[in-house]
Amino acid sequence: MAITGVNSCNNVYEATYASQKTKYAEISEQKKVKEAEEVKGKGEAVRKSSNEEYLKSIQKQVSSVNLETGIGLSMRRDNKIGTITIHPALLEKMQNDPEAAEKYKQTIKDIERAEKTVMAYYNALGGVVERTSHCYVDENGKYYHFGYTRRDDKLNKKLREEARKNAENLTERIREKTAKKKKELKISIEKAADENKEKEKMAERDKNTDKVNMGKAEQFLASKTRQTKNGEVYLDTGDMQIIMEAVKEEWVKDEKTADETGANLDMKI
């Protein structure tokens, strides 16, 4: 006669053991996943903290612009000026590679110089009511730029309105004048025309003088401003590259001139 009770106990024990083994395996796997996530989170927190501290050290070298870490170029017209966003991966690379750090720090300094030139130009020009400037340096060190400027030249508007009213009044007076007055008016108009021609010549001379006195960056900005419609000027990545190269060229030229001057002084002594 078969002993069925023992077999039943064995089956129950084996089933319970297998169930508990599976349960323990699941708990162990969940624990491993949780621990891995915690390690990953701690690692990301450490990298983020390291990037922030490193970014602060670079910020001290370029005080006239605002550095931040992030991904992508902002195209918002938010009136923020001189904002440079740097990819986190590039900051990590700079911390681990001294050669890369030197290279991309110089890129940031070049952007700062170009931004200073643009700001100085529009401050001198006046009438700027809205201005935005954003720059982004990606993980490979390539930079992108978006700039927007809108000018509202109220003085010129006022002068044009006054000129229009004066023209209307002049026309009305001409209709009311006698033949003698018409002749006098003709002489007056001819005189005014001569004066205007002289003013135009002077303005052209001033324009040429400004062109001589201005650096390449300012000349480029002046050209962009003359071509604008409704006072709106956009500076894209290519435009900013031209300005950066011009400023860099003038910077090197100034440093070279200073070195040559010092050398000449040494020779005289």
Residue pairs with C-beta under 8 A, 6 or more apart in sequence:
47 88
47 92
48 88
50 92
50 95
51 69
51 88
51 91
51 92
51 95
52 69
54 91
54 94
54 95
55 67
55 68
55 69
55 86
55 91
58 67
58 105
58 108
59 66
59 67
61 105
61 108
61 109
62 84
62 108
62 109
62 112
64 82
64 112
64 115
64 116
65 82
65 83
65 84
65 108
65 111
65 112
65 115
66 80
66 82
66 83
66 84
67 84
67 86
67 108
68 83
68 84
68 85
68 86
69 85
69 86
69 87
69 88
69 91
70 85
70 86
70 87
70 88
70 136
71 85
71 87
71 88
72 85
72 136
73 85
73 134
73 135
73 136
73 144
73 145
73 146
74 83
74 85
74 134
74 136
74 146
75 134
75 146
76 132
76 134
77 130
77 132
77 148
78 132
79 130
79 131
79 132
80 132
80 133
80 134
81 115
81 119
81 131
81 132
81 133
82 112
82 115
82 119
82 133
83 133
83 134
83 135
84 108
84 111
84 112
84 135
84 136
84 137
85 134
85 135
85 136
85 137
86 108
86 136
86 137
87 136
87 137
87 138
87 139
89 139
90 104
90 137
90 138
90 139
90 140
90 141
93 100
93 139
94 100
94 101
94 104
94 105
95 101
100 141
103 141
104 137
104 141
107 137
107 141
107 143
108 137
110 244
110 247
110 248
111 135
111 143
111 240
111 244
113 244
113 247
113 248
113 251
114 217
114 240
114 243
114 244
114 247
115 133
115 135
116 247
117 215
117 217
117 218
117 221
117 243
117 246
117 247
118 133
118 147
118 217
118 221
118 235
118 243
121 217
121 218
121 221
121 222
122 128
122 131
122 149
122 151
122 221
125 151
125 225
126 153
127 151
127 152
127 153
127 154
127 155
127 231
128 149
128 150
128 151
129 150
129 151
129 152
130 148
130 149
130 150
131 147
131 148
131 149
131 150
132 146
132 147
132 148
132 149
133 145
133 146
133 147
133 148
133 235
134 145
134 146
134 147
135 143
135 144
135 145
135 240
136 143
136 144
136 145
137 143
138 144
143 237
144 237
145 235
145 236
145 237
145 239
145 240
146 235
146 236
146 237
147 233
147 234
147 235
147 236
147 239
147 240
148 232
148 233
148 234
148 235
149 232
149 233
149 234
149 235
150 230
150 231
150 232
150 233
151 225
151 228
151 231
151 232
151 233
152 231
153 231
173 185
174 182
174 185
177 185
210 222
211 219
211 222
214 222
215 246
215 247
215 250
216 246
216 249
216 250
217 242
217 243
217 246
217 247
217 250
220 239
220 242
220 243
220 246
221 243
224 233
224 235
224 239
225 233
235 243
